[in-house]
């Protein structure tokens, strides 16, 4: 067993699992803040009940997300100590600000929001939930400043064999950050929106408090439609940035072994032979890759083989080709998921405008399954982002094989891999159980019970308490 391979597998599994919860927290916090704003503006108790129902799911998700994030960070010291030593002076400020500002901000105002019902004024209490939402967004921003440095290093110099920050301004103005952050943020909004829309669709189909959940569905489907549209726009911007900064990632995502012609076609599907570096067959869309890369019907794109030669001249001998099949199909799974999300969201928005949602029984069932689409898109999107950078852990300056801890054995990594994934499986099971139990409750079964102010009472987890 190879410690490097096991360490990479562990980081991949824990990151993917942790990233199930991050976009949910960001998306749910925003939509809950919108719902509570409508409660304050309209003084309608239905929006308060709605806010509390979805707020319970947010709190469950936030708690599990915090635990998975803490476990994930252990790996930097355990499996990737060489990497941590190399980039610590660059990452330190970003991660410190994320922990001391963004996370503390979230935690503090979550406490005020949970315990502040009927204790704080409506407007102050509303401000607390908006600050929670802003905190989740800021947390994502500071984490992505670190990730963007790995993708496109800026604002550093070498000193004593390590990367040291020389310009914090360059770190936070990294062009890669400003194409990555909007895409991740809007994808998170879509994740929360589809979760609420899917659950609301199930509640409507079961005739649970239809008036409440039709309103929940309408709010979330509008957010879903707008987000899905801008996901495509921001994803397009990211692809164009890759043409300049990481052309190998784009070439691998296209399984483009040789330079494309001009104009460049987009490969829809292909039979990829990585060993012989060719595609046995492929189905192309003319002009599409030129449009994706340059916003015009002309322009060629460099192929994998030419880029490999350039990288060998620049960085020395080695294999600089990432896993082509994984990137190729990840990109298409992401694009397909995003397209389906946009279609379903627009259709759902149209159905709510006609006030005929209950009649669309097949659509309501589809919306339940659509909850999975943002998670699929998020997962394959991150696979493409991280695997497409290989063999670099910090592009152009540090290879992944040089970043692993030198004294950690394969058995030690294997033990932590099994331990972490077992803990994650338990946490995932607990979250699903709590979600299902909460979702199944029917508020209409209670006869005009008063809304509680105690979040820890037995009734505090129900839509009508």
N, C-alpha and C positions, 0 to 999 in steps of 0.2 A: 504493500500500500504506500502511496506517495503522499507525504504530509501536505504538499502544495495542493494537490488535487482535492484532498479531503477538506483543507481549509477553504478552498474556493467553493466547494459544495456546501459547506456549512454557512458561509457568508451568503451564498445565493438563497438557501432555504430560509434562513432567518430574515433576510431582507425582504423577500417576497411575502412572507407571512406578516411581518411588521407592516408592510405597505398595504395590506388589506385594510388596516385600521386608520392609517393616516389620512387618506382622502375622504374616508367616511366622516371622520371628525371635522375636517375642514368644511365639507359640504353640508353636513347636518347643522353645524353651528351657524352657518350663514342663513339657512332656510328657517331655522328656529328663531333667529333674530328677526327675520322678516315677518314671521307669524306673530311674534310678540309685539312688533311694531304695529301691526294691524289691530291687535287687541287694544293697545293704548290709544290709537287714533280713532277706532270705531267704538270703543268701549263695549265690545261684544264678547260675552263670556265664552262663546264657542271657540274663539281664537285662543283664549286662555287654556281651555281644556286641550285644545290641539297642541299648543306649545308644551304643556306638561307631558302629554303622551309621547311626543317625539323627543322631548328632553330626557326622558328616562332611557330611551335607546342610546342617545348621545352619551349619557353618563356611563352606561355599561361599556360602550365601545371605547370611550376615553380611558377608562380604568384598565382595560385589557391592553390597549395600545401603549400605555405608559410602561407596563411590565415588559412587553415584547421589545420595546425600545431600549430599556435598560439592559436586558440580556444581550441584545445585539451589540451594544457598545463594549461589552466585555471582550469581544473578539479582537479589538484593536490591540489590546495589551497581550492577549493570549497567543493569537495566531499570526498577527501582523505587526509585531513589535518593530521590525526594521522599517516598515512603512511608516508607522506612527512616529518613530524617531526622525525620519526624513522630512515629513510634512508637518510635524507638530507645531513649529513656529509659525506656519502659515495658517493652519486650521484653528489654532488656539483661540484667537479673538472671535472668529465666527461662531465656534461651538460654545464659547463662554457667553457670548451675547444671547445665543439661542436658549441656553439653560437659565441664565440669570435674568434675562429680560422677558423673552417670549413665553417660555414655559412657566416661569413664576407668575407672569401676567395671567396666563390661562388659568392656572391653579387658584390664584387669589380670587379672581372674579367668578370662577365656577362656584367657589364657596359662597360668595355673596349672592349669586343668582339662586343657588339651591335653597339657602336659608333665608333669602330676602323676601319671599312672597309674603305680602301683607305686613312686612316689617319695614321695608323701604318704600319710598314713594314710587309710583308707577314709572316715572321718567328715570329716576335713578336706577331702579331695578332693570329697566330696559337698557340703560347705558351699560350695565354690567354684562349683559349677554352679548351686546355688540363688541365690547372689549374682549370677551372670550373669543369671538369670531376673528377679530383683528389679531389676537394673540396666536391663534392657530395659523393664520396666514404668515405672520412674521416668523414663526417657527420654521415653516417650510422655506421661507426666503433664506434664512441664515444657514440652514442645512444645504440648500442648493448652491450657496456661494462656495462651500467646500467641494461639492460634487463638480461644480463648473470648473474649479481649478484643476481637478483631475482630468477633465475633458480638454481643457484649453488653458494651460498654466500662464498666469500673468502676475505682475507685481511682486516678483521674487528675485533673489540672487542666490548663488551657491556660496556657502561659507562653512568651513570645517566639514565638508562632505554632506551638508544638509541644505535643504531649501529654506531660506529665511525671507520673511516678508520685508519688502522695501517700500511698498505703496498700498495702504489699505484702500485708498480710493480706486486703484486699478482692480483690486479684488472684487469690490462691490459694483464696479462698472464694467466687469468682464462681459464682452458681447455675448458669449455663450450663455451666461446667466440670464440675460434679458431676452433670449429666445426660449430658454428652457423654463424659466419660472412662470411666465404666463400660461404656457401649455400645461404644466403640472397643476397650476392653480385652477384653471378652468376645468380640467379633467376631474379635479376633486369636487368642484361644484356639481358636475354632472353625476358623479358617483353618489353623492348625498341625495340629489334630486331623483335619480332612478330608484334608489332604495325606498324613499318615501312614496314615490308614485306607484311602485310595484306592490308595496304593502297596502297602500290605500286602495289599489285595484282589487286586491284580495278581500279587504274588508267590505268594499262595495258589493262584490259578488256574493259575499256571505250575508249581506244586508245588516252589517254591524254599524249602527250610528251613521247612516248614509250621508246625512247632512254635513257632519263633521268631516268625513273622509272625502267627500266630493270637493270640499274646499281645500283640503290638504293636497288632493290630486291636482287641482287646478294650479295652485301655487307652485308645486314641485314640477309639473310638466312644463310650465312656462320657463322656469329656471333650466330644465333639461333641454328644451328646444334651443334657447339662446346659447347655452353652454356648448351643446353639440355642434352648433354652427361655428362658434369661435374656436372649438377644438381643431376643426379642419383648417381654419385660417392660421392659427398659431403653429400647428403641425407643419403646414406648408412653409412658414417662415423658418422653422427649425431645419427642414430639409435643405432649403437654400443656403442656410448657414453652413451645413455640413459639406456642401460642395467646396467651400473655401477652406475649412478647418480640418475636416476629417473625411476626405474623399474616399478613403478605403472603406469606411463604414457604409457610405452610400453605394459604392460599387458592389460590396458584398450583399447588401440588402436587395440589389437588383440582379444578383448572380451574373454580373457583367464582367466576363473574363478578359475580353479584349476591348479596346476603345470603341465606343459607340460611333455610329455614323452621325452625320449632321443633316437633318434633325435626328434626335435620339428617341427611339421608341421605348415605351414602358413595358416591361415583361409582366404579364398578368399571372401566368402560371408557367412552370417549367419542370422538366426532369433534370435534376442537377447531378452531375458526376464530379464530385470534388476531387477524387483521386486523380482523374485525368484532366481536371480543370477545363471542363466544357459542359454545355447543356445538351443532352441528347435531343431534346425538342423543347420548343417554347411557343407561347402564344403572346404576341406583342400588340400593343396599342400604339399606332404611329403618332409621333410628335409629343406624346404625353410626358416622357422623361425630360425633354427640353423645356416644356412648360413648367413642370415641377421644379426644375433646377434654375431656370432663368426667367420665367414669366414671359416667354416668347416661343415662337414656333421654330426656332433654330438654336443651335448650340450642341456641342458634343460633350460627352462625359467620359472621364478617364476610366480605363478598365483595371481589373485587379492585377493582371500580370505586369502592366506598365508601372503601376504604383508600387508593386513589390520591388521592382528594379530601382526605382527612385529612393525608396526607403532603405534599401541595402547600401546605396551610395551615400546616403545621409547618415544613417545610424549604424552601419556595419552589417556583417552577415547575420542572417536569421530569418525566421518565418514571420512575416508581418500580416498574414492573411487571417482574419477572424473566421469563426465557424460560419461558412456561407449559407448552408441549408437552414440553420437556426435563425439567422438574421433575415433570410429571404421570406420564410414562412411567418416569422414573428411580425414583420412589417405588414404582410397581407392580412394576418389575423387582426392586427390593430386597425388597419384601414377598414376592413369589413365590419368590425364591431362598431367603429365610429359612424359608418354609414347607416347601419341598422338603427343605432341610437337616434340619429337625426330623423330618419323616416318615422319611427315610432313616436318620437316626441312631437313632431309636427302634426301627425294624425291625432294624437291625444289632445293636443291644444285645440285642434279643430272640433273634436268631439265635445270638449267642455264648453266651447263657445256656442254650440248647438244645444247644450244641456241635454244630451242624449246618451250620456256615458253608460247608464245602466243597461241600455239596449245592446251595447257592443260587448257581448259576453265573450266572444273569442278574443277580442282585443284585450279585455281585462285579464284573461288567462295569459296572453302573450306578455303583458306588462309585468306579471309576476316573474316570468322567466327572464325578462329583460334586466332584472336586477343584476344578473351575472355579467352583462355586457361591459359595463365600465371596469369591472374587476379583471376581465379577460384583457381588455385594452390596456389597462394600467400595467398588468404583469408582463405582457409581451413587449410593451413599450419600454419598460425598464430592462428587459433582457436584451433588447436591441441596443439600448443606450450603453449598457455596461459591457456586453460581449463584443459589441462593435468596436470598442476601444482596444481590445486585446491585440497584441500581447502586453499592452501598457497598463499599469495601474495608475500612473500619472503620465499622460500622453507625451511622448518624446523625451522624457527625462528619467523615468524609472519603470522597469519591467515588473510584471506581476511575480515572476519567478524569483526576483531579487527582494521582494517585499515581505516574504513569509518569515516568521520567527525562526532563527537558526537552530535553537535548542529544543524545539517542540517535536516530539516523536509522533509517528503516525497513530499509534495506539492512544496517545493522549488526545489528539484531535478527534479520533473516532469516538472516544468516550464522551467528549463534550458535544459532538455532533448528535449522538444518540440521546444524550441527556437533554439538550436544548430542544430537540424536536419532540421529545416526549412531553416536556413541559408545554410546548406550544400546542401540541395536540390536545392536551387537557384544557388549556385556556380556550382554545377554539371550541371545544365541546361545551364548556361552561357558557361561553358567549352565545352560542347557537341555542342552547337550552333556555337561557334567560330571555333572549329575543323572542323565541317561539311562545314561551309562557306569557310574556307581556302582550304579544300581538294577538293571541287567541282570545284574550279577555274582551268581553262585549260590554261596553259602558251602558248600553240600553237596558241591560238586565237589572240595573239598580234604578230605583224610583226616586229621581230628583235628589240624590244624596248630595250633601254640600261638598264643595271643593276644599280639600284639606290644606293646611299650611305646613304640615309636618311631612317632609319628604321621606322619612323613615317609618311612617305608620304603615299598617298593612294595606290601607287603601291608597297610599301615596304613589303606588306604581300603576294605578289604573287610570284609564282615560277620564272616567268620572269618579271622583273620590269623595 
